[in-house]
Amino acid sequence: MASVADRPSRVVYRPWCGSVSHRGRSVTGRTAANDSLTSPSGGGIRSAEQIYDYFKGLIVSGRLGAGDKLPTVRQSTIDLEVALGTAAKAYKMLEQEGLVVSRGRAGTRVAESGALLPGDVAAQVRATVASAKRHGVARDDVASALRAYWDA
């Protein structure tokens, strides 16, 4: 009988912050939660176009920064319960648009040119927003403070 450690791991997607975890350890350097990838409509992601749109949204919104790692194509097929060809097509579409760079065994990462923000800046913005929410600081106050620091 296989132990828990021998079972295939599950990548966890956090659409609201762009975090991806592998066995509880964040692949993108962020804290992970046990939530699965689903489309905003709640119907789940089933087509290559939906997978492409999901990751493109995370990249162009800045939720995934330059250099952040995406789960493997094979892991995406397991998590999304889609065919290998479907996930591979979505990743190929992302690569053809220049949003990601695939490096074989090294994985697929957000391209420098595809990201809204460099990975470290995106991580700092996420951390700032999370901290502000924990302390009950209003969004407008955070935006005002950012503008003040920017203009200083």
Summary of the structure (lengths in Angstrom):
residues: 152
radius of gyration: 16.7
end to end distance: 62.6
largest distance: 62.6
contacts: 421
relative contact order: 0.13
helix: 45%
strand: 12%
